[in-house]
């Protein structure tokens, strides 16, 4: 195997390694979808792309080892489209999570979440009652609210400590009433009615101390899921942006090595032809 082919094989091995974070991001999103985010969608494209990178890089590695031009060309063409697809999904992930975030609450470390702060395709999908029934059931079954409970000496932690806890978007939006409702803290998931200001959130009437209900029917819960999705997708997208940069560099180097290998093969063929022409075989009778 020529030096150029060896380089192509080495770059394909590096490409195989870069598939690991893409696949890992997809698997992580899948685990989040089962436990916290409760919306399965973007993880499968990432998993598919990660597996595709693995398969294509192995094909390119085999092509470099056995000097198979067709496999090398397949690698270059397929990898180009994979990189384009990965860029497209990263842009999509940032696009659908570009709007909305938690609001800072005076005297609280956690934030409150409002559905009106979000908009676009993802917000419409989560807010759609056809989808929200399954999403809210997933949040309820994940026991995220039950895991919030803390006790000090056998009694719930005081409100002063709860107010300085950095709650996740789902914990803040689904497991407690909005702060503007002025409910009185009993424990993390039980609040007594307070004086609701005029024009207050409709979620104040939707809150229930029933541990199977809480604020799962609230707009704040939908906003909390959106906030959690935004955090998860942005983290996965950041990993994949770094992967894209590495893939583009490796792809450029692989293409240059492939062209150099083809040039060397052409020169060898040309040299062999000249050698045959300058030293014709002697025919003996």
N, C-alpha and C positions, 0 to 999 in steps of 0.2 A: 504494500500500500504506500503510495507517495506521501510526501510531507503534507501536501495540500489536502489529500483525502483524510489524513490523520487529524488535521485541524478541523475539517468538516465533522468528523466523528466526535471529536472533543466538544465542539460547539453544540452538537445534537445532544450530547450527554448533559451539558449545562442547561439546554432547553428542557430536558426531562426533569431536571431538578427544579426549574422554575414553575413547573406544573403543580408542584406540591403546595405552595401557598394559595394558588387559585382554588385547588380542590379543597384545601383546608378551610378557606373562607366560605365556600359553599356548604361544607359539612357543619361549620360553626353556625351559619345562618339557619340551617335545617334544625339544629338543636335548639336554637333560639325560638324558631317557629313552633316548636313542640312544647316549650316551657314558659316563654315570656311574651314574645311578639305575636304569636298566634295567627300569623298570616303567611301562608306558604306561597311563594311565587318566585322570588329572585334567586333563591339558592340553587334551583335546578339548572338554570342556564350556566351558572358558575361551575357547578359540578360537571356538567356536560363539557364545557370548554376545558376544564382541568384534565378530564379523561382524554379529550381529543388531543391536547398538547402532548400527553404521555404517549399515545399511540403514534402520532405523527413523528415525534422525535425518535421513537424506536425505529420507525420505518427509515428515517433519514440516517440513523446510526448504522442500520444494516446496509443501506445503500453505500455509505462511505466505506464500510469494511469490505464489501464485495465489489466495489467500484461499479455499482448498478446505477446507471444514469437515470433510469426511469424512477427509481425510488427517491433519488436526490431531487429530481424535478418535482415529484409529488410532494416531498417535504417542503420545498420552497413555496410552491403554489398554495398548498393547504395551510401552511403556517401564516402566510400573508392574510388569508381570509379569517383565520382564527384570531389574529391580532386585531383586525378590523372589528370582528364581532365582540371581542373583549372590550375594546374602546367604546363600542356602541352601548354595551350594557353598563359600563361605568358612567357614561354620560347620562343614560336613562336613570340610574340610581340617584345621581346628584340632582337630576331634573325633577323627579317626583318627590324628593325630600328637601327641596330648596326653600319651602315656606313653612313657617310655624316653629315655635319653640315655647318653652315654659315661661311663665311670667314670674318675675321676682315678687315675693310677698314680704311686706314689712314685718320684721321680727321673726322671720322663719328662714331656715336654711333651705328647706325644700321649695320647689316651685309649684304653682298651680297651672293647670292646663285647660285651655279653652278651644273648643272645636272651631270657633269663628276665626282663630288665628291661622288655621290651615286651609288650604284650597288645592284644587287640581285633581288629577286622576286618582291618586292614592287616597285623598280625603273622601272623595265620592265613593270609592270602593269600600272603605271602612265604615262610612256612615250609612251605606245602603243596608236596610233592614234584612235583605236577603242574605247578606254576608255577616252582619253583626250578630245574628243569633248564634252562628257557629263560633265566631271570634269570642263573644262574651262567655260562651260555654267553656271554651278553651282556657280563658283567663280564670274562670271559676275553678275548673278542674286542676289548674296548675298549683292551687293553694298558695298563691303569692301573698294573699292578704293574711292568711293564717300564720305564715312565716314571719310576719311583721311583729308579732307579739313578744314583748319582753317583760320580765318581772324582776322586781328588786325586793328581796325579802318576802316573796310570796304575793306581792301586790303589783299591779301594773305600774310601769314607770310613770313618773309625774309628767304633766303636760310640758313643763319647762324643758325636760330632756327630749320629749318627742318633737318639740318644735325645732330643735337643732339637729335633727336627724336628716341626712341627705337621702331622701326617698327617691326611688326610681320613678320614671314617669307613670308606669302602671300602678305602683303603690300609691302615688299621690292622686292620680285621677280616678282610680277604681275603688280604693280601700278606705277613703275618707271623704267627707263632704267638702266642697269648695270653701276656702277660708272666708269668702265674702258672706257666707250664710250665717256666720257668727254662732255656730253650734258650740256647745260646751263639751270639752273633752272628758271622756270617762276612761277609755283606753284606746288603743290604736284603731280599733274597728267598731267602737261604740261611742256615739255622740248624742247628747241630749239637745232637743230643739232650742234655738236661741231666737233672738230678734232679727228677723230677716229684713234687710233694708228694702225700701220701695224700689221696684224694678230690678230686684235681685235675680240671680240665675234660677232658671226652672229646675236645675239640679237640686236645689234646696228642698223641693217637694218630692223629688225622686229618691232621695236618700232614705235608706231603711237600715235599722239596727239588726234586721234579720241577716244572719251571717251568710245565707245563701243568696241574698239580694244585694246588700250594701249599695254601691253606686254603679253596679254593672249595667244599669239601664241609663246611666247619665251620659250627657255629651262630654263631660270631663273625662270619663273612662275611655271614650272613643279617641279623644285628644291625647290621652296618656298612651294608648296603643300606638298612635301616630308618632308621638315623641320617642317611644322606645324603638319603633321601626327606623326612624331617622337616625338615631344613635347607632343602631346595629348596621344599617346599610352603609352609613358613612365610614364606619370602621373597616368594613369589608372592602369598600371601594378604595380606601386609602392603600390597603395592602395590594390591591390589584393595580393601582396606578404605578406603584413601585415595580410590580411584576411586569407591566407593559413596557416601562422604560428599559428594564433588563432584557426583555424579549426582543425589543427593537434593536438594541445594540448587538445582541447575539445573532439576530437574523441578518443584520448588515454584514457582520463578520463572516457568517456562514456563506452568504451570497458571494462575497469577495473571494473566499477560499474555493468555492465551487467554480467560479469563473477561472481562477488561476489553475485549478486542476484540469479543466477542460482545455485551457490553453496549452498546458504541458502535454496533454494527450495528443493534441493536434500537432504540436512541434515534434513529438516522438514519431508520429505517423509520417510526417513530412520528411523527417530525417531518415527513416527507414526506406521510404520511397526513393530518396536521392541515392542512398547507399546501393540499392538494387540497380538503379539506373547507371551508376558510375562503375559498377562491378558486375557486368552481365555474366550470366553463367556460360561456361565454355562447353559446347556440345562436341563430344568425341564420337567419331564413327569407327 
